[in-house]
C-alpha cells in the first residue's frame, strides 16, 4: 500500500491488461449506453464510427478496474474526489486489449485533515497499438502514513 508520503510528482504506475469482447461491449451498452453504434452490429456500420465501438463509459469502467488492480495501490483504497477531465481520443473496438499508465501530476497535504493528502493523477488508457483511447485526470484522497510509523526507533 502506498501512502501520500510514498508518492512523488512524476511517478508512473502501470496496470495489467484486459481484452474487450464484443459480447461484453454490447452487454454493457445495452444496460448503460443503449445507442446503436454500441449495441447493434448491423446498425453500427451506418454510424459516424462506421463500426461497433465501446461506450466511453465502458472504457472508463475498465480503466477503473485496471487501476484498482494495478501497481498504484493506495492505502485506504482508490478514493476519487472528482474528475477534472476525461477524453476519449479513439474508440475502443471489440478485441482491443487495454492497459493503463497513471502518473502523479500534483500532490498537496489536506489543509483541514492532517491524516490525508490530495493527489492529482493523469491516467492514460492505451490499446494494443499503444494508441491512447482514454485520458483522465482525477483528484484522489490518499491517507498519510500514521504518525507511529514515522516515529524514530530507539
DAHU-V787256 format. One record per backbone hydrogen bond with DSSP energy under -0.5 kcal/mol. CO is the residue of the C=O (numbers start at 0). NH is the residue of the N-H. Records with the same first field share a line. If there is no record, write none. Layout:
CO->NH + NH
This chain:
1->74
2->5 + 6
3->6
7->10
10->103
12->101
13->70
15->99
17->97
18->20
19->94
20->24
21->25
22->26
23->27
24->28
25->29
26->30
27->31
28->32
32->34
34->37 + 38
35->39
36->52
38->40
39->43
40->44
42->45
43->46 + 49 + 50
46->49
54->58
55->59
56->60
57->61
58->62
59->63
60->64
61->65
62->66
63->67
64->68
65->69
66->69
70->72
71->73
72->1
73->76
74->142
76->78
77->79
78->140
81->83 + 138
84->136
86->134
91->53
92->95
95->19 + 97
97->17
98->125
99->14
100->123
101->12
102->104 + 121
103->9
105->119
107->117
112->115
114->143
115->109
116->141
117->107
118->120 + 139
119->104 + 105
120->122 + 137
121->102 + 123
122->124 + 135
123->100 + 125
124->132 + 133
125->98
126->129
130->126
133->124
134->86
135->122 + 137
136->83 + 84
137->120 + 139
138->80 + 81
139->118 + 141
140->78
141->116
142->3
145->148 + 149
146->149 + 150
147->150
